[in-house]
Amino acid sequence: MRLVDRFLEKSEFSDTEDFLKNFKVKVPDNFNFGYDVVDEYAKIEPDKKALIWTNDEGECINYTFADLKRETDKTASYFTSLGIGKGDRVMLILRRSYQFWYSIVALHKIGAICIPATHMLMAQDIVYRNNSAGVKAIVAIGEKGLIEEIDKAMIESPTVEHRISIGPEFHEGWEDFNKGIENAPKFIRPEHVNENSDPALLYFTSGTSGDPKMVIHDFIYPLGHIITASYWQNVKEDGIHLTVADTGWGKAVWGKLYGQWLAGCTVFVYDHKKFTSDAILRMIGKYRITSFCGPPTVYRFMIQEDFTKYDLSSLEYCTTAGEALSANVFNIFKDKTGIEIKEGFGQTETVCSIGTFLWVKPKPGSMGIPSPLYDLDLVTPEGRSCEDGETGEIIIRTGKKKPLGLFIGYYNNPELTKTVWYDGIYHTGDQAWRDEDGYFWFVGRVDDVIKSSGYRIGPSEVEGALMEHPAVMECAITAVPDKIRGQIVKATIVLISKFRPGTPELVKDIQNFVKHTTAPYKYPRCVEFVDELPKTISGKIKRAEIRKGNCEK
């Protein structure tokens, strides 16, 4: 059975209208994902497969929900023995190791706050996170380089009491996670773990400038991902779902945990050091993956492979988010697989808030339509609701009650929270426009919109056109100052290998291509070719750094 049905007033819908009108989540008191989903499945369907974990060394472990209850109970007991309890902050730096799933569920079970983080952090990043969140313990993969960076950070991290390694390396001052959970006493569930509004999950979300913000979510946040998994990703009971994401990013709980297990779907994890599209396609065939989600970049790599080499017959449904998907990638993938990729949109602060849901015909490049979870609108700087075709900021009207799946605020920073959430409105800072069919099209961050000769140009509009060009692997659009036009459009481009190095002739070809693909005034008057785009550790493009680069006109 699907536990998700317990939390919905209605789970089957005839069409989009029915879904938007009648979708409603029933939120129980004191919901705890560890007890109400993982342990409940262990009780009613103990042999139901929850997790398939494999790595690039050929190891493979299958976990049932009974297995996960046993291991998460042991982990919860171990954490408790270290003095970790309700409200304590624990940072997990675990790549795609199966101990991540043990740990996050265990932390939920004891009411602690889980802080997933990337293994790419350096000492200064770790110090900032430790002190900003008051981190009590760090659980990390014992990996050369990472262990040293964490050790360096300890000198300036007075709140950290425990450094716990899952191996393979263990340094002085570190505790052994695996021995700890094996030797832990029998877990006894605390009498009262949490209220629905208690903080459960904290993400540091990086902007392209300034310090990362601390996004805090409550214990009922997982229920918001019913929308994400069941009605956008279309995961199926007893299906096998693969989302390409490291556990340090918010996308991991979008696609590797909450909504998938609520729906009774098996989560597939491929723990690899280096991404290759060939390996992902082989995993889909070998493990009979039924649904898949990855960013557009992953699909761009995938379509360059010879699909006749892979068995993709099990694959039924594909989704994408993170940036606009080009029509070229959409069409090639559909030609190769017969599957239409469905786009979605959300932030670390939300669940899937706009999506090409089950009954919605995809339009390549469009995010889809608003989720029924949110009272979502597009507004002008003056606060007026936009007309169709008019660009505005995506906002969520919250009224007197916080919608399910929306963050609590920025941790310990009410003033920062008030800069984006005030007068009953959460301001996403993202701009879009809506077409006559109600589809939303991403334009860019409010601060990234380019104003050239009186025109307002959204970076994503030009990026979408550029991605149709056969030479372009990845790109970013920024503005550069211009005495005549105020600003002009600059394209920073990573080329597909066979088109390297870029030439003046290729610059002209790309510029002409954009002129004929979108409105001519949007074409990049300035073009720079680079080996890779500069990005933050969370994968966001550093547009300020790009603006300083070279330019060919």
C-alpha positions, 0 to 999 in steps of 0.5 A: 500500500502507499502511505501517501494515501493516508495523508491525502483527502483525494489521491486520484485525479481525472485531469489538471482542473480536478488536481488544482481544485481538489488536491489537499494534504491532511497533516496529522499532529506531531508528524515525524517522517522517521516514525510515520513513514519509515517505521510504519512501512517496516510494520505493515510491509517490512519486506518492501524495498526502500533503497538500492545503493550501489557504487562505482566499485561494483558494491550493491546493497538492498535495503527493505524498510525493516532494514532501515528501521533497524539501522536508523534506530541503532543510529538514533541510539548512537547519537543519543549516547553522544548527548545529541537530542532535540534541537541540536544541530548535526551536519552531514557531509556524506556524498551519496553514502548510505549512512546519509539515509541512516543519519537523516532519519535517525536525527528526525527520530530524536528531534535534532536538526539535520544540516546536509552539506557538500563534501566540497567545503573548505575550512573557512566554509565549515567554520562559517557553517559551524558557528552560524548554526551552532553545529554540535556534531559533524558526520562525514565521509572519511576522505583524504582532504575533507577530513583535513579541512574539517580538522582545520576548522575546529580551531575556530568552531567551539560548538562542535563536540563530535567529529564522526567518520564513516571511513575509510579514514579515521584521524585522531579525535574522530569517532567511528560511526560504524562501530558506534551504531553497532555497539549502541544500546537498544533505541528507546523512542523519546516520549515527545519528539516534536511539534509540527512547527519545530525545525527539522532540516537546515540548508545553507543556500549560497547566492552569487555574492554574500554569505550563504543563507540558512533555510530552515524547514519544519517536521511537516516539510516532507509532506509537501514533497508529495506534490514533488514525487507523486504528481511531478516526478510521477513515481510509482509504488514499487517503482525505482526512482533515480534523481541525480543529486549529491546529498549535500543539496536540497535536490536530494530530499526532493528526489532521494527520500521524502516523497518517494518513500511516502509513495512506496517507491524504491530510491536508487542511489549510485554513489560515484566519484565522477559523473559520466552519462554512460554510467548513468545510462548503464545504471538505468538499464541494469537496475530497471529504473522506472523514473528519472530526474536530473538537471538539463545539463545531465540530459545534454550529456546523455543525448550525445551517447549512442542509445542503442548501447543501452537497455532503457525499456524500463524507463517510463517518466523523466523530469528536470529542474534547475534551469530551462530545458532547450527544445533541442534537448527535449526533442532529441531525447524524445526521439531516442526514448519516446519520453517527454521530459517534464520540467519543474521549478522550486527553491531551497525554501520550497517544494515543487512550486511550479511544474509540468504535472501529470496531465500537463502537456510539456512546452520545452523551456516552460516550468509548467503551471503553479502547484495547488499547494501555493497561492502563487502569482506574478507581480510588477514592482508596484505589486500589481498582478501581471497580465499574460506576457508581462514579466514579473516576480514570482511570489507566494501569498501566505496570508495568516498561515504558512503553506505546507512545504514553505520554509519557516524562515532564515535560521536565527535571522528574522531581519533577513527573513523580513527582506523576502517575506512580509505583508503576507507575501513571500518574494522568491526573487525570481522573475517569469512571465505567463503565457495565454495557456497559464504556463510560466516561463523563467526569466531570471533573478530580479537583479539579473535582468538586463536593460539594453536600449530600453528593452528588458532582457531576461538571461534565461531567454537568451540562454534558452536560444543559445542552448539550441546551437549545436556547439553550445554545451553550457552558457551564462548570460550577463550584462556588461556596461555600454555607453550607448545602450546602457547595457549589452548582452554578454554570452559566456559559453562552454563549447562541446569538445568538437567545436573547440577552440572557439573562433571569430567565425563561430562567434558570428554564427552563434550571434546570427543563430540567436537573432533568428531563434529569438527577438534580434535585440536579445542577441549577445553582442559580446561572446566569451568562450571558457573551459568551464563556468565559475560556480559557487559550491552549490552550483550557482553561476558566479555572474559577477565574476563572468562580467569581468571576462573578455569579450568578442564583438 
